[in-house]
């Protein structure tokens, strides 16, 4: 399974009481309007690549799950978009929170749309952000627009396209944040990221587009960390700073789950107190998480991936 929820609490480390209070004015009427407009109901729906299922989350009151071909893809919280039930999404949100202030006019590119959970989070936390979500499956994109009360353009545009081609054609320095969360497969067991998004050409394209911003990668896998080490080595060919975020058991190769790689040619957090705050934030997550950087030991002996980027 390419995505994993290590915690079933449904409460986000990125939404502590202090953080929620700070974002209350940003959420305000938008959060209430989104809840009122949501048309969520359980069911199985045909999409281009198979089926999408919407069902209630059995572990979190008021939350819903989106499954794609049987694999959990997104958790949707209609009334509380700041709550992120998947741990890797909380970690990504934490990195962005500790780099930029809430009033920043961020330009965010999501490679992989699905339920647009992180995009809904960002629209509340960063109300001045402008986002584009790239989703290959036109049927899934239409379902998300119809059912999930997503922010409208220009806050969030959904572009039906292949992620690699969009990345290759994006203008230099045109984004502050790129989030890669692309998985495909006919069953939960064969969910994986397309190879052309894993190579050094893709990493260099992301570095060109994001400038001194941050490229966030969701790497999903099992106890064998060979692919994770190669992913980290590949990112280090394109970025001056690459950090790994994961719980200790995952980093030791003892379970299946997610590692988030945060890559930048600028400051990852702004340094000093901001970095310390991020470390504390991650340790207080429902699944306590480590920030590992530099990655010299992690990537020792690993070779970067040379697969070319489609559309480059």
C-alpha positions in Angstrom: 0.0 0.0 0.0 1.5 3.3 -1.0 -0.1 5.4 1.7 -0.4 4.6 5.3 -2.0 6.1 8.4 0.1 5.3 11.4 -2.3 7.1 13.8 -6.1 6.6 13.9 -6.8 9.6 16.1 -7.6 11.8 13.1 -6.2 14.8 14.9 -3.5 16.7 13.2 -0.1 17.7 14.7 -0.4 20.7 12.4 -3.5 21.9 14.2 -2.7 22.2 17.9 -4.9 24.5 20.0 -2.5 27.4 19.5 -2.4 26.9 15.8 -6.1 26.6 15.5 -6.6 29.8 17.3 -4.1 31.5 15.0 -6.0 30.2 11.9 -9.5 30.9 13.2 -10.0 34.1 11.4 -8.6 32.6 8.2 -11.0 29.7 8.3 -14.0 31.7 9.4 -16.8 31.8 6.9 -14.9 29.7 4.3 -14.9 26.7 6.6 -18.6 27.0 7.4 -19.5 27.5 3.7 -17.4 24.5 2.6 -19.2 22.3 5.2 -22.6 23.5 4.0 -21.7 22.9 0.3 -20.2 19.4 0.7 -22.3 16.7 -1.0 -20.6 13.8 0.6 -22.4 10.5 0.7 -21.1 6.9 0.6 -20.9 5.2 -2.7 -18.7 3.7 -5.4 -18.2 5.8 -8.5 -16.6 4.9 -11.9 -13.5 6.9 -12.8 -11.1 6.6 -15.8 -8.7 4.4 -14.0 -11.2 2.1 -12.2 -13.4 3.0 -9.3 -13.5 5.6 -6.5 -15.2 4.8 -3.2 -16.4 7.4 -0.7 -17.1 6.0 2.8 -17.2 7.3 6.4 -13.9 7.0 8.3 -14.5 4.4 11.0 -11.9 6.0 13.2 -12.7 9.7 13.0 -16.0 11.3 13.7 -17.2 13.5 10.8 -14.4 12.4 8.4 -14.7 10.5 5.2 -12.3 8.4 3.2 -11.6 8.3 -0.5 -10.4 4.9 -1.8 -9.1 4.5 -5.3 -9.2 0.9 -6.6 -9.4 -0.2 -3.0 -6.4 1.8 -1.7 -6.9 4.6 0.8 -6.0 7.8 -1.0 -7.4 10.8 1.0 -9.2 11.6 4.2 -11.8 14.5 3.8 -12.8 16.5 6.8 -15.7 18.7 5.5 -16.1 20.8 8.7 -12.4 20.9 9.8 -10.1 21.0 6.8 -7.2 21.9 9.1 -7.3 18.4 10.6 -5.2 15.9 8.6 -5.7 12.3 9.3 -2.8 10.9 7.2 0.5 11.4 9.0 2.6 12.2 5.9 0.2 15.1 5.1 0.6 16.5 8.6 4.4 16.4 8.2 4.2 18.2 4.8 1.9 20.8 6.3 4.3 21.3 9.2 7.3 22.0 6.9 5.3 24.6 5.0 3.9 26.2 8.2 7.3 26.7 9.7 8.8 28.2 6.5 6.1 30.8 5.7 3.7 33.1 7.6 0.0 32.5 7.2 -0.4 35.7 5.1 2.1 34.5 2.5 0.8 34.5 -1.1 2.2 31.1 -1.8 2.1 29.5 -5.3 1.6 25.8 -4.7 1.7 23.0 -7.3 0.2 19.6 -6.3 1.4 16.8 -8.5 -1.4 14.3 -7.8 -4.8 15.6 -6.9 -7.1 12.8 -5.7 -9.3 14.3 -2.9 -7.2 17.6 -2.7 -7.0 17.3 1.1 -3.7 19.2 1.4 -5.0 21.9 -1.0 -8.1 22.4 1.2 -5.8 22.6 4.2 -3.6 25.2 2.5 -6.6 27.3 1.4 -7.5 27.8 5.0 -4.0 28.2 6.5 -2.7 30.3 3.7 -5.8 32.2 2.4 -3.7 34.2 0.0 -2.3 31.1 -1.7 -2.9 30.2 -5.3 -2.8 26.5 -6.0 -2.9 24.1 -9.0 -3.6 20.4 -8.5 -2.6 18.2 -11.4 -4.8 15.0 -11.7 -4.4 12.6 -14.6 -7.8 11.0 -14.1 -10.5 13.3 -15.5 -13.3 11.2 -13.8 -11.6 11.6 -10.4 -11.1 15.3 -10.9 -14.8 15.8 -11.7 -15.8 13.7 -8.7 -13.6 15.8 -6.4 -15.0 19.0 -7.8 -18.6 17.8 -7.4 -18.4 16.1 -4.0 -15.6 17.7 -1.9 -16.5 21.4 -1.7 -13.1 22.4 -3.0 -12.0 26.0 -3.1 -12.7 27.6 -6.5 -10.2 29.2 -8.8 -8.0 31.2 -8.4 -7.6 29.6 -4.9 -7.5 26.1 -6.4 -7.4 25.1 -10.1 -7.6 21.5 -11.1 -5.7 20.6 -14.2 -6.4 17.3 -15.9 -2.9 16.3 -17.2 0.1 14.0 -16.6 2.2 15.3 -13.7 5.6 14.8 -15.5 4.6 16.8 -18.5 3.2 19.6 -16.3 6.5 19.7 -14.3 8.6 19.7 -17.4 6.7 22.5 -19.0 6.4 24.8 -15.9 8.3 28.1 -15.9 11.4 28.6 -13.9 10.8 29.9 -10.4 7.0 29.9 -10.9 6.2 28.0 -7.7 7.1 28.3 -4.0 6.0 24.8 -3.1 5.7 21.6 -5.1 4.1 18.6 -3.5 4.5 15.2 -5.3 2.0 12.7 -4.2 1.5 10.5 -7.3 0.6 6.8 -7.1 -1.0 4.5 -9.6 -2.0 0.9 -9.7 -5.0 -1.4 -10.2 -4.9 -2.8 -6.7 -3.7 -1.6 -3.3 -0.6 -3.9 -3.4 0.7 -2.5 -6.7 0.4 1.2 -5.9 3.6 3.0 -6.9 4.9 6.3 -8.2 5.5 6.3 -12.0 9.2 5.8 -12.7 9.7 8.9 -14.7 8.8 11.0 -11.7 11.6 9.4 -9.7 14.6 10.2 -11.8 17.2 12.9 -11.6 15.6 14.8 -14.6 12.4 15.1 -12.6 14.3 16.3 -9.5 16.2 18.9 -11.6 12.9 20.1 -13.2 11.4 20.5 -9.7 14.5 22.5 -8.5 14.2 24.8 -11.6 10.5 25.4 -11.0 10.5 25.8 -7.3 13.6 28.1 -7.1 14.5 28.6 -3.4 11.2 27.2 -2.3 10.5 23.6 -1.2 9.8 20.4 -3.0 7.9 17.9 -0.9 7.9 14.2 -1.9 5.7 11.5 -0.5 7.7 8.2 -0.7 5.6 5.1 0.2 7.2 1.7 0.7 8.0 -1.3 2.8 10.8 -2.2 5.2 13.3 -2.5 2.4 14.6 1.1 2.2 16.7 0.6 -1.0 14.2 2.7 -3.1 13.9 5.4 -0.4 17.7 5.7 -0.2 17.8 6.0 -4.0 15.1 8.7 -3.9 17.1 10.7 -1.4 20.3 10.3 -3.4 18.5 11.5 -6.5 17.1 14.6 -4.8 20.6 15.4 -3.5 21.8 15.7 -7.1 19.4 18.6 -7.7 19.0 20.3 -4.3 21.5 21.6 -1.7 19.4 20.6 1.2 17.4 17.3 1.5 15.7 16.2 4.8 13.8 13.1 5.6 10.7 13.1 7.8 9.5 9.7 9.2 8.9 7.9 12.4 11.9 6.0 13.8 10.5 2.5 13.0 10.1 3.4 9.4 13.6 4.9 9.2 15.0 1.6 10.7 13.2 -0.5 8.0 10.8 -2.1 10.5 7.4 -1.3 9.0 5.6 -0.3 5.8 4.7 3.4 5.6 5.7 6.8 4.4 8.8 8.9 4.3 8.5 12.6 3.4 11.5 14.1 1.7 11.8 17.9 1.9 14.2 19.4 -0.7 15.3 23.0 -1.2 18.0 25.2 -2.6 17.0 27.8 -0.1 16.2 27.6 3.6 14.2 24.6 4.7 12.7 26.4 7.7 14.6 29.7 8.1 16.9 28.1 10.6 17.4 28.7 14.3 14.2 29.0 16.3 12.0 28.0 13.3 13.9 24.7 12.8 13.7 24.0 16.5 10.0 24.7 16.4 9.5 22.3 13.5 11.5 19.6 15.3 9.2 20.0 18.4 6.1 20.0 16.2 7.1 16.7 14.5 7.9 15.1 17.8 4.5 16.1 19.2 2.7 14.5 16.2 0.3 11.6 17.1 3.0 9.5 15.3 6.2 11.1 16.7 8.4 11.9 13.8 12.1 12.6 13.3 13.6 15.3 11.0 16.9 13.8 9.6 19.3 16.2 7.8 21.9 15.9 6.5 21.3 12.5 4.9 24.9 11.4 4.3 24.5 8.1 6.3 21.0 7.4 4.9 22.2 7.7 1.3 25.6 6.1 1.7 26.2 3.7 -1.2 23.0 4.7 -3.0 23.0 5.7 -6.6 20.7 8.3 -8.1 18.0 7.2 -10.5 18.6 8.2 -14.2 15.2 7.6 -15.6 14.2 10.4 -17.9 11.3 12.7 -17.3 8.4 12.4 -19.8 7.7 15.6 -21.6 11.2 17.1 -21.0 
